[in-house]
Amino acid sequence: MDERALRDLLERVRSGEAGIDATLATLRRLPFEDLGFAHLDTHRALRSGFPEVVFCQGKAPAQAAAIIARLAEGPGPVLATRATPELYELVRGAVPAARYHTLARTIIVEHAALPKRPGKILVICAGTADLPVAEEAAVTAELMGNTVERIADVGVAGLHRLLAHLDELQRASVLVVVAGMEGALPSVVGGLVRRPVIAVPTSVGYGASFGGLAALLAMLNSCAAGLTVVNIDNGFGAGYAASTINALAADRGQPSS
């Protein structure tokens, strides 16, 4: 339940449209609901501004599907990450409105899209192999009510490709920069803009990339001031962080460009 849904419930109680018993049954699900194998944080949207997100990797498919289906009974939206096509088929059987983003590996249930706030989040990736992580970030930020633009395959091996988009970089409110290999792209972008830059290392690369550790360490040691770094392959975390930054700017009425 989010603030909007709670306000609507209270208004219906005040007007007499909702009875006391029915309202109590609804409120009993706050602040969590025990499914036996999971405690759903049904209070999270009210506290944090966005509902609980389901990380599907490692969960039994039937349990992940049950969690998603139960969350979908609320006002939403519902986001499930690291989801497989097989899990999506299970979810779709219970929640026909569910959608699957193949590249981002996400399942979404969106009863009504959140209003778009001012500002723009720009998601950039160094190589095409980084696109799954970049798209996870983009899908997350879009679902959270942001306008998102994408630039793909502009890594430092051909820096002229990035510079061709310089105006777009400098107009963005927040930038998410995704890179594997040596992880240099976020440092370059950080030196070109005056907006927050969130760096995402990916596990893309040959042996000495150590599954993304080389990119992670490069980003943590960047000389571009203010660069923020999330975990390896954590597109969701980057998209979520970018959304909260953009929301803060929008709430304070700051210019977006």
N, C-alpha and C positions, 0 to 999 in steps of 0.2 A: 504494500500500500504506500502510495506517495502522498504528498501534501494536498495535491489537487483532489485525489480520490477521498481523502479523509474529510476535506472541507465539504465535498459533495454529500458524503454520508451524513455529516452533522446538519447540513441544510435540510436534508430529507427527513431527519428526525425532528427538527424544529417545525417543519411544515406539516408533519403528520404522515408523510408518505411512507416512512420507514418505521416499523414497530420496534419497541424496546428489545424484545426477544431476538428478532432478526439482527438488530444492530449489535447486541451482545455476542451473538454467534460470529459475526464478522470480526469484532474486536478481539475475540479469543485467539485469533491467528496472530495477534501482535504480542510480543515482538518476534516470535519464531513459531514454526510449525514442525512438529516431530513426525517424520515419516518412518521412523525406526532405524533406517540406515543413513539418514541425513536430517539435520536440523536446518530448515529453510529460514533464512534471515528475511522475513517478510517486512521487517521494520527498516531495512537498509535505505530504501528510497526516501523515506521520511527523514532519516539522519543525514544521508550523504548525497541525496539528490538524484540517485540512479539505483535501480534495483540490483539485487545480487546477480552476478555473472557466473555462469556455469563453465568450469574448466573440465572438459569431457575426457581428456587423455587419462588413461589409468582407471577410469570408472567402468564398472560393468555396464554394458549398453542398456540393459533393461532398467537399471537404477538411474542412469543419466537421463533416459527418456522419461522416466517417471518424475524426476525433478523438474525437467523442462516443462512437462505437461502441467504440473501443479503450479509452477510460476506463471504459466500462460493463463491461468484462471484469474490472475490479478489484472490490474490496468496496464501492466507492462511499461515499457517494452521488455522483451526477453532476449538476452544474448548468450549464446553458448559457443565457446571457442574450442579449437582443436577437435572438431567434430568430423566424423567420417560419413561418407555417403550412406553406409549401412545404418548408422545411427539415425541419420535424417529420415530414412524410410520408416524406422520405428516411430519416430516423433510425429511424422506426417500422418500416420494412422490415427493418432490421438488428437493431433492439433493440425487440421487441414490448412490453417493459415500460415503455418511455418514455411520459411523460405531458406534455401541453402545457397551459400556463396562458395562455389567450388574452390576458387583460388585462395580465398581467405580462410577456408575450412571452418566457416561459422554457420550456425543456425540462428535465424532471427524470427521472432514473433512480434509483430508491430501492429497492434490494434488501431492505433492512430499515431501518425508521425508527430514527434515533438516539434514545436515551433522552432524555426531556424533563428538563432541569435545572430547579432551583427558580428562581423569579423570573418576571416577566412583562415582555415588550416590548410597548409600545403604539405603534402607527403611526397618525399623525393626518395628514389632508390638508385643505388649505384649501378646495379646490373639487373638484367631480367630474372636471374636466379634469385634475387632478393624480393621479387614481387609478392610471394605468399605472405611474408612478414609485413611488407608495406601495405598490402591490401587489408590485412587484419587490423592495422592501425587506422586505415581510412574508413573501413566499415564501422569500427567502434566509434570513431569521432562523428561520423554521419548519423548513426543511430542516436547519439547523445544530443543531437540538435544543432549540429554545426554544418556549415558549408565547407566542403572539402574539395580541393583540387589535387591532381596527381601529375608528377613528372617522373618518367621512368628511364632507366638506362643512361645516366649522365655521370658516370664514374670518372675518377681522376685520370684514367688512361687516355681520355679524350676530353680535356677540360673545356674545350671550346663549346661542347654540347651543353654544359651547365651554364656558361656565360651567355649563351643565346637566350636563356630564360631569366636573366638578371632582374628585369622589371617585375616579373611574377614573384621572384624571391623577396624583393624589397617591399612588395605590396601585402604580403602575407602577415597575419597577426601572430601566428605560431607556426613553426616549421618542424616537421618530423623527418629526420634524415636517416635512411636505412642503408647499411653497407656491410659487406663481408670482406673477405681477403685481408688487406692491410688496414681497412677501416678509416681511410683518410678523408672521405667525403664530408662528414660532419664538421671537421675542422675548417675545411675550405669554405663551406657555407657559413659557418660561424663568423668567419672573417669578412663576410660580405653584407651582413644584415644587422639591424639593431633590434631585432625581435628575439623572443625565446627560441632556442634550438634544442630539440630533444633528439639525442643520438641513439640509434638502435643497432647494435652489432648483430650480425647474423652468423650462422654456422657454415656459411658458404665459403669454400676455399680448399686448397690442397693441404697436405699433411701438416705442415708447420703452422697452419692457421689454428690448429688444436681445437677444432669444433667451434670457432668463434672467439676463443680466448685472446688471440692476437688482436682482433678488431676491438674487443672490449678494452684491453689494456691501452691500445692506441687512443681510443676515445677518452678514457679516464685521464690520460696524460696529455690531452690536447692543450695547446697554447692559446686556443680561441677562448677568450674569457666568457664564463657563464654557461658553457656547454653542459647540459644535463644528460646523463647516460642511464639507460634502463638495462635490464638483463638481456642476455643473448636470446635472440628470436622473440622477444617480448613485444610484438606489435601492439597487442591489446593494451599493455601498460603505457606505451607511448601515446596511443590514441586517447586513452582515458586522461592522462596527464595534460595533453594538449587541450582537451575539452575543458578541463577545470580552469586552466589558465585563460582560455578564451572567454569562459563564462564570467570569470572574475573581472576581466576588462569590460565586458558588456554590462555587468551589473553596476560598475562604477562610471559608465558612460564615457570611457576612454575612446579616442579615435582608433579605428582599426587599420589605418594606413598612414 
